Amino acid sequence: MEPSTFKIPPSKQAFSKARYKIAHTGFKELLDLSLQTAYQGDTSYGT
């Protein structure tokens, strides 16, 4: 079966509902990882 190729964008309400299903924990982990990478080896950065 071929995947559907609809060209109609989702409604604003459908997009908003889909956003609620996304967990914030993944974004928090990405932020923590990016901060660790940015300040790795920077001795002037304190905690």
Jmol script that loads the backbone (N, CA, C; Angstrom):
load data "model"
ATOM      1  N   MET A   1       0.848  -1.187   0.000  1.00  0.00           N
ATOM      2  CA  MET A   1       0.000   0.000   0.000  1.00  0.00           C
ATOM      3  C   MET A   1       0.887   1.243   0.000  1.00  0.00           C
ATOM      4  N   GLU A   2       0.569   2.176  -0.841  1.00  0.00           N
ATOM      5  CA  GLU A   2       1.357   3.399  -0.950  1.00  0.00           C
ATOM      6  C   GLU A   2       0.940   4.399   0.124  1.00  0.00           C
ATOM      7  N   PRO A   3       1.891   5.185   0.603  1.00  0.00           N
ATOM      8  CA  PRO A   3       1.523   6.214   1.585  1.00  0.00           C
ATOM      9  C   PRO A   3       0.685   7.300   0.916  1.00  0.00           C
ATOM     10  N   SER A   4      -0.239   7.851   1.661  1.00  0.00           N
ATOM     11  CA  SER A   4      -1.086   8.906   1.106  1.00  0.00           C
ATOM     12  C   SER A   4      -0.270  10.181   0.953  1.00  0.00           C
ATOM     13  N   THR A   5      -0.575  10.922  -0.080  1.00  0.00           N
ATOM     14  CA  THR A   5       0.158  12.157  -0.373  1.00  0.00           C
ATOM     15  C   THR A   5      -0.818  13.316  -0.443  1.00  0.00           C
ATOM     16  N   PHE A   6      -1.436  13.631   0.685  1.00  0.00           N
ATOM     17  CA  PHE A   6      -2.371  14.742   0.739  1.00  0.00           C
ATOM     18  C   PHE A   6      -1.606  16.052   0.715  1.00  0.00           C
ATOM     19  N   LYS A   7      -2.121  17.001  -0.019  1.00  0.00           N
ATOM     20  CA  LYS A   7      -1.492  18.318  -0.112  1.00  0.00           C
ATOM     21  C   LYS A   7      -2.190  19.355   0.762  1.00  0.00           C
ATOM     22  N   ILE A   8      -3.287  18.948   1.422  1.00  0.00           N
ATOM     23  CA  ILE A   8      -4.050  19.873   2.250  1.00  0.00           C
ATOM     24  C   ILE A   8      -3.379  19.958   3.620  1.00  0.00           C
ATOM     25  N   PRO A   9      -3.000  21.151   4.070  1.00  0.00           N
ATOM     26  CA  PRO A   9      -2.370  21.268   5.398  1.00  0.00           C
ATOM     27  C   PRO A   9      -3.398  21.039   6.503  1.00  0.00           C
ATOM     28  N   PRO A  10      -2.929  20.629   7.682  1.00  0.00           N
ATOM     29  CA  PRO A  10      -3.861  20.409   8.791  1.00  0.00           C
ATOM     30  C   PRO A  10      -4.453  21.728   9.267  1.00  0.00           C
ATOM     31  N   SER A  11      -5.613  21.652   9.874  1.00  0.00           N
ATOM     32  CA  SER A  11      -6.253  22.855  10.398  1.00  0.00           C
ATOM     33  C   SER A  11      -5.468  23.365  11.610  1.00  0.00           C
ATOM     34  N   LYS A  12      -5.724  24.591  11.977  1.00  0.00           N
ATOM     35  CA  LYS A  12      -5.047  25.173  13.143  1.00  0.00           C
ATOM     36  C   LYS A  12      -5.409  24.412  14.416  1.00  0.00           C
ATOM     37  N   GLN A  13      -6.657  23.979  14.509  1.00  0.00           N
ATOM     38  CA  GLN A  13      -7.102  23.241  15.682  1.00  0.00           C
ATOM     39  C   GLN A  13      -6.416  21.875  15.756  1.00  0.00           C
ATOM     40  N   ALA A  14      -6.283  21.193  14.625  1.00  0.00           N
ATOM     41  CA  ALA A  14      -5.618  19.887  14.607  1.00  0.00           C
ATOM     42  C   ALA A  14      -4.142  20.038  14.969  1.00  0.00           C
ATOM     43  N   PHE A  15      -3.514  21.081  14.479  1.00  0.00           N
ATOM     44  CA  PHE A  15      -2.106  21.333  14.797  1.00  0.00           C
ATOM     45  C   PHE A  15      -1.943  21.606  16.283  1.00  0.00           C
ATOM     46  N   SER A  16      -2.836  22.393  16.846  1.00  0.00           N
ATOM     47  CA  SER A  16      -2.771  22.722  18.266  1.00  0.00           C
ATOM     48  C   SER A  16      -2.968  21.477  19.129  1.00  0.00           C
ATOM     49  N   LYS A  17      -3.909  20.607  18.746  1.00  0.00           N
ATOM     50  CA  LYS A  17      -4.139  19.371  19.498  1.00  0.00           C
ATOM     51  C   LYS A  17      -2.916  18.463  19.435  1.00  0.00           C
ATOM     52  N   ALA A  18      -2.272  18.406  18.283  1.00  0.00           N
ATOM     53  CA  ALA A  18      -1.095  17.548  18.126  1.00  0.00           C
ATOM     54  C   ALA A  18       0.062  18.049  18.986  1.00  0.00           C
ATOM     55  N   ARG A  19       0.154  19.355  19.186  1.00  0.00           N
ATOM     56  CA  ARG A  19       1.231  19.914  20.017  1.00  0.00           C
ATOM     57  C   ARG A  19       1.133  19.440  21.462  1.00  0.00           C
ATOM     58  N   TYR A  20      -0.070  19.223  21.949  1.00  0.00           N
ATOM     59  CA  TYR A  20      -0.249  18.776  23.335  1.00  0.00           C
ATOM     60  C   TYR A  20       0.263  17.357  23.549  1.00  0.00           C
ATOM     61  N   LYS A  21       0.399  16.586  22.484  1.00  0.00           N
ATOM     62  CA  LYS A  21       0.864  15.207  22.600  1.00  0.00           C
ATOM     63  C   LYS A  21       2.385  15.114  22.664  1.00  0.00           C
ATOM     64  N   ILE A  22       3.082  16.204  22.422  1.00  0.00           N
ATOM     65  CA  ILE A  22       4.541  16.206  22.446  1.00  0.00           C
ATOM     66  C   ILE A  22       5.010  16.417  23.884  1.00  0.00           C
ATOM     67  N   ALA A  23       5.845  15.530  24.370  1.00  0.00           N
ATOM     68  CA  ALA A  23       6.354  15.641  25.733  1.00  0.00           C
ATOM     69  C   ALA A  23       7.464  16.695  25.803  1.00  0.00           C
ATOM     70  N   HIS A  24       7.504  17.427  26.895  1.00  0.00           N
ATOM     71  CA  HIS A  24       8.518  18.464  27.068  1.00  0.00           C
ATOM     72  C   HIS A  24       9.873  17.879  27.484  1.00  0.00           C
ATOM     73  N   THR A  25       9.888  16.636  27.917  1.00  0.00           N
ATOM     74  CA  THR A  25      11.127  16.064  28.443  1.00  0.00           C
ATOM     75  C   THR A  25      12.210  15.945  27.376  1.00  0.00           C
ATOM     76  N   GLY A  26      11.836  15.674  26.150  1.00  0.00           N
ATOM     77  CA  GLY A  26      12.825  15.582  25.073  1.00  0.00           C
ATOM     78  C   GLY A  26      13.506  16.914  24.826  1.00  0.00           C
ATOM     79  N   PHE A  27      12.739  17.996  24.873  1.00  0.00           N
ATOM     80  CA  PHE A  27      13.316  19.318  24.675  1.00  0.00           C
ATOM     81  C   PHE A  27      14.230  19.697  25.838  1.00  0.00           C
ATOM     82  N   LYS A  28      13.852  19.294  27.058  1.00  0.00           N
ATOM     83  CA  LYS A  28      14.687  19.570  28.226  1.00  0.00           C
ATOM     84  C   LYS A  28      16.020  18.845  28.111  1.00  0.00           C
ATOM     85  N   GLU A  29      15.985  17.592  27.654  1.00  0.00           N
ATOM     86  CA  GLU A  29      17.224  16.829  27.482  1.00  0.00           C
ATOM     87  C   GLU A  29      18.105  17.459  26.411  1.00  0.00           C
ATOM     88  N   LEU A  30      17.508  17.921  25.319  1.00  0.00           N
ATOM     89  CA  LEU A  30      18.287  18.582  24.271  1.00  0.00           C
ATOM     90  C   LEU A  30      18.939  19.859  24.786  1.00  0.00           C
ATOM     91  N   LEU A  31      18.209  20.623  25.593  1.00  0.00           N
ATOM     92  CA  LEU A  31      18.766  21.848  26.162  1.00  0.00           C
ATOM     93  C   LEU A  31      19.930  21.528  27.089  1.00  0.00           C
ATOM     94  N   ASP A  32      19.752  20.548  27.963  1.00  0.00           N
ATOM     95  CA  ASP A  32      20.817  20.161  28.892  1.00  0.00           C
ATOM     96  C   ASP A  32      22.066  19.705  28.137  1.00  0.00           C
ATOM     97  N   LEU A  33      21.864  18.904  27.102  1.00  0.00           N
ATOM     98  CA  LEU A  33      22.988  18.415  26.310  1.00  0.00           C
ATOM     99  C   LEU A  33      23.698  19.554  25.582  1.00  0.00           C
ATOM    100  N   SER A  34      22.940  20.488  25.040  1.00  0.00           N
ATOM    101  CA  SER A  34      23.562  21.599  24.325  1.00  0.00           C
ATOM    102  C   SER A  34      24.344  22.503  25.279  1.00  0.00           C
ATOM    103  N   LEU A  35      23.839  22.683  26.500  1.00  0.00           N
ATOM    104  CA  LEU A  35      24.560  23.487  27.482  1.00  0.00           C
ATOM    105  C   LEU A  35      25.845  22.790  27.926  1.00  0.00           C
ATOM    106  N   GLN A  36      25.773  21.485  28.138  1.00  0.00           N
ATOM    107  CA  GLN A  36      26.976  20.737  28.511  1.00  0.00           C
ATOM    108  C   GLN A  36      28.034  20.832  27.422  1.00  0.00           C
ATOM    109  N   THR A  37      27.611  20.724  26.175  1.00  0.00           N
ATOM    110  CA  THR A  37      28.543  20.781  25.054  1.00  0.00           C
ATOM    111  C   THR A  37      29.136  22.178  24.912  1.00  0.00           C
ATOM    112  N   ALA A  38      28.317  23.203  25.083  1.00  0.00           N
ATOM    113  CA  ALA A  38      28.780  24.579  24.904  1.00  0.00           C
ATOM    114  C   ALA A  38      29.789  24.985  25.971  1.00  0.00           C
ATOM    115  N   TYR A  39      29.573  24.548  27.206  1.00  0.00           N
ATOM    116  CA  TYR A  39      30.436  24.977  28.300  1.00  0.00           C
ATOM    117  C   TYR A  39      31.466  23.926  28.712  1.00  0.00           C
ATOM    118  N   GLN A  40      31.602  22.880  27.944  1.00  0.00           N
ATOM    119  CA  GLN A  40      32.578  21.835  28.241  1.00  0.00           C
ATOM    120  C   GLN A  40      33.989  22.404  28.096  1.00  0.00           C
ATOM    121  N   GLY A  41      34.759  22.291  29.119  1.00  0.00           N
ATOM    122  CA  GLY A  41      36.130  22.774  29.090  1.00  0.00           C
ATOM    123  C   GLY A  41      36.275  24.256  29.352  1.00  0.00           C
ATOM    124  N   ASP A  42      35.194  24.963  29.634  1.00  0.00           N
ATOM    125  CA  ASP A  42      35.256  26.398  29.926  1.00  0.00           C
ATOM    126  C   ASP A  42      35.435  26.564  31.431  1.00  0.00           C
ATOM    127  N   THR A  43      36.640  26.874  31.854  1.00  0.00           N
ATOM    128  CA  THR A  43      36.920  26.971  33.290  1.00  0.00           C
ATOM    129  C   THR A  43      36.327  28.213  33.927  1.00  0.00           C
ATOM    130  N   SER A  44      35.976  29.221  33.132  1.00  0.00           N
ATOM    131  CA  SER A  44      35.399  30.442  33.716  1.00  0.00           C
ATOM    132  C   SER A  44      33.916  30.287  33.997  1.00  0.00           C
ATOM    133  N   TYR A  45      33.308  29.195  33.524  1.00  0.00           N
ATOM    134  CA  TYR A  45      31.889  28.954  33.769  1.00  0.00           C
ATOM    135  C   TYR A  45      31.740  28.188  35.061  1.00  0.00           C
ATOM    136  N   GLY A  46      31.003  28.754  36.002  1.00  0.00           N
ATOM    137  CA  GLY A  46      30.782  28.086  37.295  1.00  0.00           C
ATOM    138  C   GLY A  46      29.360  27.598  37.433  1.00  0.00           C
ATOM    139  N   THR A  47      29.180  26.704  38.368  1.00  0.00           N
ATOM    140  CA  THR A  47      27.822  26.210  38.599  1.00  0.00           C
ATOM    141  C   THR A  47      27.251  26.787  39.867  1.00  0.00           C
TER     142      THR A  47
END
end "model"
wireframe off; spacefill off
backbone 0.3
color backbone group
